[in-house]
Amino acid sequence: MSEEKGSRRHFSSDEKVKAVKQHLLQKKPISAICEELEIHPNQYNEWQRQFFENGERAFDRRERKQERYINNKIEKLEKAVAHKDSVISQLASEYVELKKSLGEI
């Protein structure tokens, strides 16, 4: 592979998990995974290390509860912002119509 010096490829979390799962569940050789992704085996080993170090999060109920709370809060805030934008748009439109009716535009 001939990449320019200093350029890096970035893999998403899903891609990394998929690579680790291919070895663990499908018994695909690490060398084949690395060749397919064009990565060094050390990179794969790092992904696997991170995978196992963070595995406890899958079973941590408090963490999932907090994550749901944050996601719900984000969703509510996004709805509030969308509503605010809608109200501002409606008021701006009414303002323009009023100015037109008064002959100011």
BADO-710073 format. One record per residue (C-alpha): residue number from 1; residue in three letters; x, y, z. Coordinates in nm, 3 decimals, decimal comma, padded with zeros to 5 digits, always signed. Last residue first. Layout:
# BADO-710073
nr: NUM&rest: ala&east: X&north: Y&up: Z
...
This chain:
# BADO-710073
nr: 105&rest: ile&east: -04,079&north: +04,684&up: +00,248
nr: 104&rest: glu&east: -04,232&north: +04,940&up: +00,483
nr: 103&rest: gly&east: -04,570&north: +04,937&up: +00,313
nr: 102&rest: leu&east: -04,761&north: +04,860&up: +00,632
nr: 101&rest: ser&east: -04,883&north: +04,532&up: +00,480
nr: 100&rest: lys&east: -04,529&north: +04,446&up: +00,377
nr: 99&rest: lys&east: -04,397&north: +04,514&up: +00,729
nr: 98&rest: leu&east: -04,670&north: +04,290&up: +00,870
nr: 97&rest: glu&east: -04,588&north: +04,012&up: +00,623
nr: 96&rest: val&east: -04,217&north: +04,034&up: +00,715
nr: 95&rest: tyr&east: -04,300&north: +04,016&up: +01,086
nr: 94&rest: glu&east: -04,532&north: +03,719&up: +01,032
nr: 93&rest: ser&east: -04,251&north: +03,533&up: +00,854
nr: 92&rest: ala&east: -04,004&north: +03,619&up: +01,130
nr: 91&rest: leu&east: -04,251&north: +03,501&up: +01,392
nr: 90&rest: gln&east: -04,304&north: +03,170&up: +01,211
nr: 89&rest: ser&east: -03,931&north: +03,113&up: +01,169
nr: 88&rest: ile&east: -03,865&north: +03,195&up: +01,535
nr: 87&rest: val&east: -04,141&north: +02,955&up: +01,643
nr: 86&rest: ser&east: -04,002&north: +02,675&up: +01,422
nr: 85&rest: asp&east: -03,648&north: +02,733&up: +01,547
nr: 84&rest: lys&east: -03,771&north: +02,718&up: +01,907
nr: 83&rest: his&east: -03,957&north: +02,394&up: +01,834
nr: 82&rest: ala&east: -03,644&north: +02,241&up: +01,678
nr: 81&rest: val&east: -03,438&north: +02,356&up: +01,979
nr: 80&rest: ala&east: -03,690&north: +02,199&up: +02,219
nr: 79&rest: lys&east: -03,693&north: +01,874&up: +02,020
nr: 78&rest: glu&east: -03,311&north: +01,862&up: +02,029
nr: 77&rest: leu&east: -03,320&north: +01,927&up: +02,404
nr: 76&rest: lys&east: -03,565&north: +01,642&up: +02,460
nr: 75&rest: glu&east: -03,353&north: +01,403&up: +02,251
nr: 74&rest: ile&east: -03,035&north: +01,505&up: +02,435
nr: 73&rest: lys&east: -03,208&north: +01,444&up: +02,769
nr: 72&rest: asn&east: -03,325&north: +01,103&up: +02,656
nr: 71&rest: asn&east: -02,972&north: +01,014&up: +02,540
nr: 70&rest: ile&east: -02,827&north: +01,130&up: +02,871
nr: 69&rest: tyr&east: -03,077&north: +00,924&up: +03,072
nr: 68&rest: arg&east: -03,021&north: +00,620&up: +02,849
nr: 67&rest: glu&east: -02,643&north: +00,651&up: +02,903
nr: 66&rest: gln&east: -02,694&north: +00,684&up: +03,279
nr: 65&rest: lys&east: -02,904&north: +00,367&up: +03,281
nr: 64&rest: arg&east: -02,646&north: +00,186&up: +03,067
nr: 63&rest: glu&east: -02,366&north: +00,288&up: +03,305
nr: 62&rest: arg&east: -02,567&north: +00,187&up: +03,611
nr: 61&rest: arg&east: -02,647&north: -00,152&up: +03,457
nr: 60&rest: asp&east: -02,282&north: -00,240&up: +03,400
nr: 59&rest: phe&east: -02,282&north: -00,559&up: +03,196
nr: 58&rest: ala&east: -02,176&north: -00,421&up: +02,858
nr: 57&rest: arg&east: -01,942&north: -00,180&up: +03,038
nr: 56&rest: glu&east: -01,747&north: -00,481&up: +03,165
nr: 55&rest: gly&east: -01,614&north: -00,538&up: +02,815
nr: 54&rest: asn&east: -01,403&north: -00,223&up: +02,819
nr: 53&rest: glu&east: -01,071&north: -00,390&up: +02,894
nr: 52&rest: phe&east: -01,155&north: -00,679&up: +02,664
nr: 51&rest: phe&east: -01,222&north: -00,463&up: +02,359
nr: 50&rest: gln&east: -00,930&north: -00,234&up: +02,436
nr: 49&rest: arg&east: -00,692&north: -00,531&up: +02,437
nr: 48&rest: gln&east: -00,847&north: -00,662&up: +02,115
nr: 47&rest: trp&east: -00,803&north: -00,325&up: +01,945
nr: 46&rest: glu&east: -00,441&north: -00,310&up: +02,061
nr: 45&rest: asn&east: -00,379&north: -00,662&up: +01,931
nr: 44&rest: tyr&east: -00,521&north: -00,560&up: +01,591
nr: 43&rest: gln&east: -00,284&north: -00,264&up: +01,578
nr: 42&rest: asn&east: +00,009&north: -00,487&up: +01,674
nr: 41&rest: pro&east: -00,090&north: -00,719&up: +01,388
nr: 40&rest: his&east: -00,016&north: -00,433&up: +01,146
nr: 39&rest: ile&east: -00,308&north: -00,310&up: +00,938
nr: 38&rest: glu&east: -00,409&north: -00,358&up: +00,575
nr: 37&rest: leu&east: -00,768&north: -00,440&up: +00,667
nr: 36&rest: glu&east: -00,767&north: -00,769&up: +00,472
nr: 35&rest: glu&east: -00,406&north: -00,844&up: +00,566
nr: 34&rest: cys&east: -00,477&north: -00,777&up: +00,932
nr: 33&rest: ile&east: -00,784&north: -01,000&up: +00,929
nr: 32&rest: ala&east: -00,595&north: -01,277&up: +00,751
nr: 31&rest: ser&east: -00,303&north: -01,255&up: +00,997
nr: 30&rest: ile&east: -00,543&north: -01,264&up: +01,290
nr: 29&rest: pro&east: -00,674&north: -01,598&up: +01,167
nr: 28&rest: lys&east: -01,053&north: -01,627&up: +01,140
nr: 27&rest: lys&east: -01,188&north: -01,831&up: +01,432
nr: 26&rest: gln&east: -01,545&north: -01,715&up: +01,350
nr: 25&rest: leu&east: -01,624&north: -01,606&up: +01,704
nr: 24&rest: leu&east: -01,296&north: -01,472&up: +01,844
nr: 23&rest: his&east: -01,118&north: -01,384&up: +01,520
nr: 22&rest: gln&east: -01,410&north: -01,231&up: +01,336
nr: 21&rest: lys&east: -01,524&north: -01,072&up: +01,662
nr: 20&rest: val&east: -01,204&north: -00,866&up: +01,685
nr: 19&rest: ala&east: -01,248&north: -00,735&up: +01,329
nr: 18&rest: lys&east: -01,617&north: -00,657&up: +01,383
nr: 17&rest: val&east: -01,534&north: -00,472&up: +01,704
nr: 16&rest: lys&east: -01,283&north: -00,256&up: +01,516
nr: 15&rest: glu&east: -01,524&north: -00,184&up: +01,232
nr: 14&rest: asp&east: -01,801&north: -00,090&up: +01,476
nr: 13&rest: ser&east: -01,568&north: +00,144&up: +01,666
nr: 12&rest: ser&east: -01,493&north: +00,321&up: +01,339
nr: 11&rest: phe&east: -01,159&north: +00,277&up: +01,165
nr: 10&rest: his&east: -00,938&north: +00,570&up: +01,079
nr: 9&rest: arg&east: -00,678&north: +00,565&up: +00,806
nr: 8&rest: arg&east: -00,369&north: +00,768&up: +00,857
nr: 7&rest: ser&east: -00,172&north: +01,004&up: +00,638
nr: 6&rest: gly&east: +00,172&north: +01,099&up: +00,773
nr: 5&rest: lys&east: +00,374&north: +00,970&up: +00,481
nr: 4&rest: glu&east: +00,161&north: +00,940&up: +00,171
nr: 3&rest: glu&east: +00,007&north: +00,601&up: +00,126
nr: 2&rest: ser&east: +00,148&north: +00,334&up: -00,098
nr: 1&rest: met&east: +00,000&north: +00,000&up: +00,000
